[in-house]
Amino acid sequence: MDQSRTVTRDGGSESMNQAQIGLLIVTPLIVGMAVLLYRQGVMTKAGAAVASLAAVAAAAVMFFTQ
């Protein structure tokens, strides 16, 4: 048995899987890109806010349903 994982009573695992780690890496990159596009004048402030909130919301839903 792999020592890095803790198995719960129902057989699930408490450690993060690769998809969750990917979400933690990609979401800040998406938010950062929206900020950079806003600072360059490509996006409006509202557009950058909506894109950032949508990315965070989608990542949260996918993270907790994995």
C-alpha positions, 0 to 999 in steps of 0.5 A: 500500500502506498504510504503517502495516502490515507484511506478512509473507512469507505475506501476513499482517499484523502490525498489530492489526485492529479486533476485537483493538483492541476486545478490548483495550478491552472486556476491562478494562471487563468486569473493572472492572464485576465489581469494581464489582459486587463492591464494591457487594455484588451479586456474591460474591468468587468470582463476580467472580473467575470472571467476570473470569477467564472474560472474560480467557480468552475475550479471550485466545483470541479475540485470538490466533485473529484 
